[in-house]
Amino acid sequence: MVYADCVLANWKKKDPSGPMTYDNMDTLFAFPGGDCSKGFFLVSLLVERAAASAVKIIPDIFEAVINKNLKTLKEHLCTVSSSLREALQVFSLVHKYVDPYDFFKILRIYLSGWKGNALLPEGLKYEGVWEAPRKFAGGSAAQSSIIQCFDALLGIQHGTVDDNSSAQFLQEMRDYMPSSHKAFLEAVASGPSVREFCLSSKDADLKEIYDECIQALVDLRDYHLQVVTKYIIIPSSRLKNNANREKVKENEEKGTGGTDLMNFLKSVRNTTKKACL
């Protein structure tokens, strides 16, 4: 189960001619737990949609950098920061449509994979397919190309794949994306450097507008940390003791992608902060 399955390709409009709003949308498939999966998947989708206007203008941003068109570049970077602000506002709908305990006790089980999973330390054996067990990550927000896209656009570096587990995890998650999304991220990363252009510019307004984009991304990642605390960390801490408590706890506070959840999210939030000019 990957992000593209349960979010990007799991929606329809109730009224085909109506708007793309929560009330006019439904999922194609759902998991047990009432409307929890519908809420989680559709809110995630609407966050993607809120960021779409910024994604569309990336070619125009590159063109502005190449042509040294400061006015156009400023306008487009303002669109990026406002789209990220809108995405944050939409993200807050998760509190309205997703119950923390239904998410933690029910939905999260279906999203979990068998990589970095204490309950399946050797991975999962696919009988009749492969001889050895395989370790695959579950569905994770890190498999969304949206945030990685803005990291690439703004030149935010989370370390190198060789020496940094966060960078390595983000790179691995690209293998779980649709191939066109992975190719798009590579294209954005190989484009003209917006960051270097802003750094070398003597225009203080441009630097400030660039920093507003960075801050909007920091705020989005900060909010994600708050949501994870409410939906994973707090429910995990309230579980009753049982014989397998330590192993269960170790697994519960892992991300569905198999990463050490809070450390990973804090790490990428902090490196994003450091990108401010």
N, C-alpha and C positions, 0 to 999 in steps of 0.2 A: 504494500500500500504506500504510494508516494503522494506528494502534495498535488501533483498534476491530476491524479486520479480523483481525489476526494474534494478538491477545491476548483481547479481550473476547468475541469470537464464534468462537473457534477452540479449543473444548475439549469433551470429553465424559467421562463416567464409564465406566470399563470395566465395573464392576458398578453398574447404575443405583440399586440400593438401598444401596450402600456409601457410605463417607464421601468428602468432597471433599478428598482428599489426593493428593500427587504420585504415589504408587504406584498409586492407583486412577483415575488420569486419563491421557488421551492427547489429542493435538491432532487436529483434523479434517483439516488439510493440513500438509505439512512441506516444507522446502526441502532441497537437497543439503547434505551435511555431517554425515551420521549423525543422532544424537540432539540435535545442537546446537540446532536450532530448537525442538524439543520442550522442551528444558530452559529455554531463554531465554523462550519464550512462557508456559509453565506457571508458572515461578517468578514472572514478572511478574503473572500472573493471581492467584496465591496472595498476593502482596503487596497487591493490590487487595482481596482477600477479608479479609485481616487488618485492613484499615482500615475495613471495612464497618460494624462495630458503632458506630464513632464517627460515621460519616456518618448513620446512622439516628437518632441522638439530636439532630441539629442543630435540628430544630423545638422540642425540649424545652429546649435551651440558650437559644434565642431567647425562649421563654416565661418561663424563669427570669429573664432579663434584664429583660423587660417588667414582671414581677411583683416584681422586686427580691428574689428568693428566693435568698439567698446559699448556703444549705445545698445546695439542689438544683443550683445552678450549679457549686459546687465538685465535687460528685459527678460531674457530667457532664464537666467538664473533666478530671477524673482518668481517666475512660473514654477521652477523646481521647488523652491522653499515653500511656496503657497500650496503646491500639490502635496508635499510632505506634511504640512500642517493639516490639510484636509484629511489625509490618510490617518493621522493621529485622532482626529475628531471621530472618524468612522470606526476606528479601532475601539473606541469607548463603548460602542454598542454591544460589545461582548458581555458586559455586565448586565445588560437588559435581557439578552437572549440565551445566555449559557449559565447554567447552575454549576458552581464550583465542584460540588460533590458528585453530581452526575458525570461531569467531565472526568474527574479524577478516578472515580471508582468504576466507571463503565467505558466511556468513549476512549480514554487513554490506553486501555488494554488493546483495543483494535488498531490503534495508531503505532503501538510499540513494535519495534523490529527485533532482530536477534543479532545485533552488533553492539558490544558494550553492555549486554544484558546479563545481569548476574544469574538470572534463572535459566539462561541458555548459554553457558560460558563457552561451549564449543561451537555455537551456532545451531542451525537447523538442518537436519538431514532430509534431502529431497530424494526419497527412495525411488529407484528406477530412473533417476535423472543424473545425479552425480554420486560418486562413491563417498567422497568426504563431505562433512557438513559445511554449509556456507553461512557466512555472517553478512547479513544485510541490514542497513538502517531502516527504521520505520519512517512514516510520514513526518516531515519536519518543516517548520517555517523557513529554515535555512535552504530548503529546496525551492523556495520562491526566488525567481530571478530579479524581482523588484529591488530589494534592498542591496543585493550584490551589484546590481546595475548602477545604483547611485554611488556606491563605494568606488566602482571603476571610473565613473564619470568624474567624480571629485578628487580622484587620486588618493583615496584613503588606503593606507597600507596596514594590514593586520599582521605584519611580520612576514617571514618567508615560509614556504611549505616545509622546508627542511628543518627549521629551528623553532617553529611555533605551532602548537597544536590547534589554535583557533584558525589560523590560515590554512592549515592542512585539512581541517574539518570542512571549512567553507569550500575548498577546492574539491574535496570528495563529494560534497552535496551536489555539485554540478553534474556529476554522473547520473544523478537521479532526476534531473530535469529533462524536459523534451529537448531533443538534440538541437532544434532551432534556437531555443532559449540559451543553451550553452554556447552555441556559435555566436549569438548576439552579444553575450557578455565578453567573449574573447575579442569581438570587433570593437566594442566600446573601450576595452582596456588598451587596445592597440591604436586608438585614435589620438588626435592631438591632445596634449596635456593641458587641461583647463587649469589645473592647480599651478603648474609652472608658469603659465601665462599670467595668472593673477599675482603670483609671487613676484614676477619680474616687472609688473606694471607699477607705475607711480601714481595710479589713480586710487585714492583712498576709498572712494565710494565702491569701486569694484571689489576691493578686498573685503569691505564690510558686507556687501551682498553675498560674496562667496561664503563668508563666515556664517551668515544667516542660513544658508543651505546646510552647512555643517551642524549648526545648532539645532535645526529642525530634525536632522537625522539622529542627533544625540537625544533629543526629547522623545523621539519615537522609540529608541532603544531603551531609554529610561522607563518609558511606559510599559514596554514589553516585560521588563524586570518586575514591575509592580503586578502585572497580570499573572506572571509565573508564580510570584509569591502567593497570590490569592488562590490560584487554581491548582497549584502543585505543592508548594512548600508547606503551607498551612494545613491543607487536608492530610498531607503525609505525616506531619507532626502529631496530628490528632488521632491517628490510627491506634487501636488498642494493641497492647503487647501480645505477641504470639511467639511460638517456638521458633519460627523462621524470621523473626523480626529484623535482624541485622541484614540478612540477605535481601529481604523485601524492601527495607528502607534504602539500601544501596541502589536498588533498581528504580525505586519510585522517584528518587531525586536526580535520576539521569534524564536527559532529554529523549524524546522518542527517536531522535536520530542517533542516540547512543553516546552523546557527549555529556560531560559533567556540566549540568545545565547552568547553574548560577555563575560558576567561574567563567564559563564560555561567554555568557551574556555580558557580564561585567567587563571581561577582557575586550570584547569588540566595542562596547560602549566607551571604554577608556581610550582606546586607540583612535576612535572617532573624535573624541574631545581634543586629543592632541593635534588633530589635523587643522584646527583653527589657526588662521594666520596671525 
